[in-house]
Amino acid sequence: MLPWKNDTVLALLVLTLGVAGTYGRMSSSGLVERPIDSLGLTLIVVSSVTLVWRRRSPLAAGGVTAACAVAYYGCQYPGVFAAAPALIMIYTAASLGRRRPAIVLAVVLAAGIGVVAGLSAVDPAPGGLSLLSGWLVAVVVFGEVARNRRAYLHEVEQRAIEAERTRDEAALRRAGEERLWIAQELHDALTHTISVINVQTSVALELLDRDPSRTRTSLMAIKESGHEAMRELRSTLGVLRQPESPSAGLDRLPALIERAEAVGLSVRSTVTGEPGELRPETDRAAYRIAQEAFTNVLRHAGPATITLTVSHETSRVIVTIADDGTPGDAEPGMGLIGMRERAVAVGGTLAAGPAPSGGFLVRAELPR
């Protein structure tokens, strides 16, 4: 139900109880009383109807209800129900965070009725309005409690919404990272293998009639490359199914060198420092960078000599791949971008470009 509808229902309820309770003599103010007349009824009606605006204009509505209550008891009308709208407005002001106006309204109401009681010919009887100060303190406290509870529930709700939003964003980010990882793994593994197969196929076709024995060697290399591609795919799929499955690392460099030499490349490799244990992601990134660099030499540099250096230092591992080839006419791909992304993903850096002495140089520095 809308707030103004709730307030309208409350106003009608307070009006009904006020009129019924006053005419039914269900309470006493404790002061000198006289029968209620049309003016007293009007004050009750105006004070009760004002509650319709209790949330839209709490200060104005509070002033009207307090004034009506003081005027009602100043005219010596009976009962305590006429003070109910003013008490409700004090509670409303406090619950809406208007603590100071709520206290001012309470003081005004208490002072006004206190003056009326002081001017009375007789002392107030126990009960009735003599308990007004306790009611005023109670409604202010209840209003503060309601405001704090509402603020707490709002904070809890906002935290839940933020947690849900953060959880969704994290899931999307993880999904994006997984897609990128799959794309990189498939690109690095298949591009290298397909490049080797392409070179060996060209050799086999060239030697098919002239030198069948060498053709057989090329075909065996193609077969081995196909097996290697299958192993790479199984490794990638295994990681997707079971994160702890073993994956590519620097320990597979000898096989990479062997495949490169099988297609006519000359490879010189050097390992310095104590290998030690690398983080799995660093180990995988280092191997994939070397693999992609070998693929680029095969695709772009033609017959060349590759110098591979792996330097193990205390806090990092440095992988350097240099070649002395000349650029070919193959179309550029995503290799360099993928290598750089892999290095950055593990907190490292990668530099790639023409070497000062000719050829091409790739240097990756990765934290251990």
N, C-alpha and C positions, 0 to 999 in steps of 0.2 A: 504494500500500500504506500502511496506517495506521502511524504512528510506532512504536507498541508492537510491531507485527509485524516491522518493520525491526529493532528492537532485539533481539527474540527470535532472529531469523535471525543477527544479528551475534554474539550470545552463543553460539549453537550452533557457529558457524564458529570463533570464538576457542577454545572448549572443544575442538573436534576437532583444530585445529592444535596447541594446547598439549599435549594428551595425546599426539598422534602424534609431535610434535617432541621431547618430553621422553623418551618411551620409545624413540624411534628414535635418541637421542643425536645429534640434528641440530645442537646448539649446546652451548657450555660457558659457565658463568658466570665462569670465570677464578679462582674461589675453590676451596677444598677441597670436594670433592663426595663424597656417598655415594649409593648407589642409592635411588631413590624408593620409598616404601612407601605404605600406605593413607592415612596422614596427609597426605603430600605431594600425593597424588591428590585428597584432599578439599579441600585448600587451592586447588588449581587449579580444581576444579569450582565451589566456592563463589565464587571470584573471577570466574570466567567467567559464571556464572549471574547474578551481581549486575548485569551489564551490561543486563539486561532493564529495570532501573529507572534507567538512566543519565540519561534526560531528565526523568523524573517526580520523582526524588529524587537529583539529581546530587551533593549534598554527602554524604549518607549512603552512597550507592553508592561514591563516591570514597574515603571513609574505610575502608570494608570492603575494597576492592581493595588499597589501600595497606597495610593491616594484614596482609592475606593474603600480599602480596609480601614484606614484611619478615620475617614468621614463616617463610615458605617458605625464604628464603635464610639465616635464622638457624638453621634445622635442617639446613643444608648440602645441600639437595636440588639436583639438577643442572639445567642449561639456563637460558636467558634468557626462555623463553616465559611463565613465571609473572608477569613484570613487565608483560606486554602489557596485561592488563585495567586496571591502574593507569594506564598511559600513555594508554590510550583515555579513561579517565575524566578525566584532566587536560585532554586535548584537548576533551572534551565541555564541561567547565566553562568553559573559555576561549571556546569557540564560542558558548555560551549567554550570554555577557556577564558571567560570574562570574570576572573576572580575578583578583581577590584570593584567592578560595578555590582557584582553579587553581594559583596560585603557592604557596599554603600547602601544598596536597597535594604539589606537586613538591618543596618543601623537606623535608616530612616523609618522603617516600619516599627522597630522596637522603640525608637524615640517618640514617634507619634502616638503609639498606643500607651507608652509610659506617661506622656503628658495627660492623655485622657484619663488614665488610672489615677494620676496625681490630683486631678481636678475633681475626681469623684467624691461624693459626700460620704461614702463609706469605704473602708479598706477592701481591696479585692479578696474574694473568697478563694480558698485553696483550689487548685485545679484550674481549668479553663485557660484564660489568657495569662495567668501567672506562670504558666509553663512555656510561654512564648519564646523566651531567650533560649531554652533548650532546643525547641523546634528549629529556631533559626540556625543555631550551630550545627544541628544534625543535617539540615538540608544543604548547607554549604559543604559540609564534609562529604555527604553522599554525592553531591554534584562533582566534587573533585575526584572522588573514587571512580565515578562513571566516566569522567573525562580521561583519567589515566588508563582505565581499562580499554576504552575505545582507542586511545593512542597506541596501547600495547598490541591490541588485535590488528590494528592497521599496520603496525611495524612487522608483525608476524606474517601478515598477508603479503606485504611488499617483499619481505625476505623470501617467502615461498615463490613468488612470481620471479624474483631475480635469480633464485636458485634454478628454477625451471628454465629460464632463458639462458643462463650460463651453461646448464646441462645440455640444452639443445645446441648451443654454439660449439661446445666442446665436442659433441657427437659429429657435427658437421665438419669441424676442423680435423678430427681424427679420420673421418671418411675421406676428406680431401688429401690428407697426408698419405693414407693407405693407397689411394688411387695413384698419387704421384710416385710412391715407392714401387708399386706394381709396374707402372709405365717405365720407370727407370730400369728396373731389373730386367724386364722383357726386352727393352731397347738394347741394353748393354750386352745381354747374353745372345740374343738372336742376331743383332747387327754384326757382332764379331763372327759368329758361326757362319752366317750367310755370306759374309765377305770372304771367309776362307773357302767355303764351298764354291763360290763364284770363281775365285782364282784357280782352284784345283780343277774345276770343270773346263775352264778355258785351256789349261795345260793338257788335260786329257783329250780334248777335241783336237788340239794341235798335234799331239803325238800319236793319235789313234792309229794312223796308217804307218808312220815312220818308225815308231819305237813302242810296240805293244807292252813291253816289260815296264817301261816308265809310266805308260798309261795305267797299268795295274796299280802302281804305287799311288798315283793321283786318286784313283777310285777308292783305294783303301783309306786315303786321307779324308776323302769326302765321307766315307762311311763313319770314320772316327769322329768327324765334325758333327755328323748327324747324331751320334750317340752322346756327344758332349752337349748338344742342344737339348736333347731329351733329359739329360741329368740336370741341366740348368732349370728347365721347366719344372721338373719334379721337385727340385730344391725350393723354387719360388712357391709352388703350390703347397709344399710341405710346411713352409713358414706360415702361409695363410691358414692352414688347418691347425697347426700346432706351433705357436711362437718359438718354442725352444728348439725347433729342428735346426740342424747345422746348415750353414749357408756359406757362400763364397768368402774366402779370406786370403791373406797373403801366402798361406801354405799351398795355394794352388798356382802360384806363379811359375813353378817349374813346368807344369802342364801347359800353361799359356805360352811360355817360351818355346816349348817343343812344337806346338802347333804353328807358331810364327815361323820357326825355322823350316818346318815341313813345306811351307808355301814359298820358300826362297828368301826369307828375310834373315839377316845376320843379327844375332842378339848377343850383346855383352852385358852381363849382369853383375852387380856388386852389392853386397849387404854389409853394412858397418854397424857397430854398436851391438849391444845385447838385445835380442829380439823381445824377450820378456812377454808379458801378456797384454794384449790390447783389448779395449772395449769391443764387443761384437760389431757395433755399428761403425766404429773406426776401421776395424779390420776389413769389413765388407766394403766400405767406401774406398779404402786404399786399393784393394784388388780391382774394384770396378773402374776406378780412374785409370789404373794401368791397362786394364783390358780395353777400355775405350781408346786410350792413346795408341795402343797397338793396332786397333781397328782403323783408326784414322791414318796411320802410316801405311797400312795395307791398301786403303782406298785412295789416298791422296798423294802419297809420296813415291809410289812405285818401288823398284828395287832399292833397298836402303839398309843401312846398318842402324840398329837401335841400341842405345846405351841406357840400360835400366839401373838406377841406383836407389836402394832403400836404406835410409839412415835412421837408426833407432837412437833417439836421445832420451834424456830423463823424462821430459814432459811432453814430447811430441815425436811423431814419426814423419820423415820427409821422403816423399816418393818423387823421383825425377825421371822423366822419359824424354830422351833426346834422340833425334834422327838426323841423318845427313842427306836425306832425299830432296827431290825437287817437287814443288807443287804440281799436281796433275790437274785434269779437267773434270774431275768428279764433282757433282753438285754438293754444296754444303748441306749439312744436316743439323741435328740437335746435339751432337756429341759434346762440344765444348760447353754448351749450356748445361747439359746433364752433369758433366764433371764438376762444374762450378757449384751447381745445386747440391751435389753430394758432399763436397767439401764444406760448404757453408752449413749444411744440415747438422754436421757433427761439431761445429764450432771452429772449423779450420778455414784456410784460404787456398786459392788456386790461381796460379799465373800461367798463361799460355800465350805463345806468340813465336815469331821467327827468332831463331837463335843468332847471336852476333856472328858466329862463324859459318852460318848457313844451316839449312834444315829447319826443324821446328823443335821447340822446347816446351814441355809441360812440367810444372813444379807444384806439388801439393804439400802443404804443411798441415798436419792433422794432430789434434791433441790426443794423448794416449787415453 
